[in-house]
Amino acid sequence: MRIVVKCAGPVLLCLALAACGAPPPRQSAPSGVPAPAAGTRTQIPPPPVPPRPATRYRIDPGQSELRVLVYRAGPMASLGHNHVICTHELQGWATFDGDPSAAAFAVTVPVSGFVIDDPGQRREEGGDFADDVTDEARSGTAHNMLGPALLNAADFPALTVRSVSVTATADSFQARVALEVAGHASVLVVPFTLDRSPRRLVAHGELTLRQSSIGLTPFSVFLGALKVQDELRVKFKFAAVGGA
């Protein structure tokens, strides 16, 4: 994603999950590799079908949230902005009967649903996000975030998270998950807490994630004088209802 320069001149940076300002030029497809046809768009894949006969829950998007915090870096970092990227448009399922080793879940996140630098969310994140971001900058960020240089929404309209295994710790849980984003696949370990009530599960968690670990490259210009940190902060609340 791009960092908006807070002075006259062109937009300079492309952050890992979004960009502010004018989009970078589209790169030509490598020789022998056909480019996607203009106007085509890959359909968002549905979440995998949950296993049976485990107790099943459906992800409730109205009560769920995925939030990503992206930070500027480098000697010229003061010329840019940190960014808050958030979505409630989550789809998926979870299964849980009380035994963590038998639990499973899958979440699909349409990338077009990300909201960039909502003023209220920036206030919630405190002083690192206190500066104002213009509507033009937010629009440019969203445009570039979905473009071929970053999330490539035309070919990869959703990112997916799927459990590989779930284990219990002393006071929380830990999931080993398979993540697919913009055509890159990786496996992560994600700690979380779980609130369970009749017909409802709520998982909360927060982790630090390196862009390079999920196949994305932090952008930099001016020989690294203005760049973005490799590390992202990811916060999530996944609420699931049903239990049928």
Secondary structure, DSSP 8 states (H G I E B T S, - for coil): -----SSSS----B-SS-B-SS--------TTS----TT------------SSS-EEEE-GGG-EEEEEE-EESTTGGGS--EEEEE---EEEEE-SS-GGG-EEEEEEEGGG-EE--HHHHHHT-GGG-S---HHHHHHHHHHHTSTTTT-TTT--EEEEEEEEEEE-SSSEEEEEEEEETTEEEEEEEEEEEEEETTEEEEEEEEEEEGGGGT----EEGGGTEEE-SEEEEEEEEEEEE--
